[in-house]
Amino acid sequence: MTAPTGTELTGKQILLLITGGIAAYKSLELIRLIRKDGGSVKCILTKGGEQFVTPLSVAALSEHEVYTQLWSLKDEAEMGHIRLTREADLIVIAPASANIIAKLANGIADDLASTTLLASDKTFLFAPAMNHMMWSNEATKENIAKLEARGHTLIAPTEGDMACGEFGVGRLAEPADILTAIQSQFKKKALSGFKALVTSGPTHEPLDPVRFIGNRSSGKQGHAIARALHKAGAEVTLITGPVALPDPAGIKTIHIETADQMKAAAEAALPADIAVCAAAVADWKPDKAQAQKMKKREGQTSPELHLIENPDILKTISGHQNRPRLVVGFAAETTDTLTAAREKLLRKGCDWIVANEVGKTSTPVFGEDSNSVILVTRTSQDAWPTMSKTLVAEKLVAEIVTAFNDEDTHGTGRKRIPKSG
């Protein structure tokens, strides 16, 4: 096969790791697409991967030797696992089994694939494929979070029928979509040179040294948005309340607890081009936190709590003298979501609202890995299907990129949102 010239991947060396799972057959199509786009592909095939595709078929399509054994005398005499990663311009794992994800998250190197990746100083793309129950298992969620926090890029699985006869999220992304993700790694980043501010997680307003007023926000959506903006090339400042999430790699992360602290940090991060206020800020706080723990005593009436309003961070940023060119707020509503979102957009003075309905048993949102949102602008509304929070973040960032190139977000007639400073 002769590679075409002038395509996205011309001259690029892709190291593709194929692990176990029925979806491994799609890796053959991915090899073909990479080569059609001008790239060269070398492949590592795990023992599990060999159960579904053969080294011969992989070699025939890639026109390169296929590597399968860590203890190959020929390959390891040349330190093959080191050489493979050093020569690669990009590393891709497709399909990425739950097993390889667990190994990489926890530093296990017991075969050629895991040893090669542990010996690499490069970030990689990984496209999981597994049964939907394995995908939703807490261990897998934790392992995925570890890899993303280290700067590796998830190509999220899709929902559909599975080879096991069940239905759910866990299907390998289509080869064409994986190719697009690969191509994006070599393009000029759409938001290079732009500054972004993201708020994430809850705030905790202390009642006393032990108790606080807070909410159920996990920070998963806000952190995913910060990662997606960073991946698109933006210089990101993430301001996060107390969450059980690692700091995203390559992103300046500021930890706060209260709404007052978040407001101060957000204003200090200005000027910026983009602000996404995804944090679930407590609306009220005690007028005075008690210096000592409030004791519960038998026969004693419960203490009275005097609450005052917290600062409105979204409204503050929307009306700031260093206002970002695009301000995006979030609205978590329990009823009449669209109406409430439109009212909030006008009341806060922001440009967009990402609205979702919370509190339903079927769609709890808080703490979950998926989300169903409506993007509300001053002139439109767009209900998105339920998808992973990673995909919601990527879709939102794609909308932001479009806005900065094509749309007039402020009704001024400008076709492009200029960079700050």
NORWO-V818662 format. One record per helix or strand of 2 or more residues. SS is the DSSP state (H for helix, E for strand). FROM is the first residue (numbers start at 1). TO is the last residue. If there is no record, write none. Layout:
ss from to
SS FROM TO
SS FROM TO
This chain:
ss from to
E 13 18
H 22 36
E 40 45
H 49 51
H 55 62
E 66 67
H 73 76
H 80 87
E 90 96
H 98 105
H 112 118
E 124 128
H 132 136
H 138 149
E 153 154
E 158 161
E 167 171
H 175 184
E 195 200
E 205 206
E 212 213
H 220 231
E 235 240
E 252 255
H 259 268
E 274 277
E 284 286
E 307 309
H 313 318
E 326 333
H 337 348
E 352 357
E 370 371
E 374 376
E 381 383
E 387 388
H 389 405
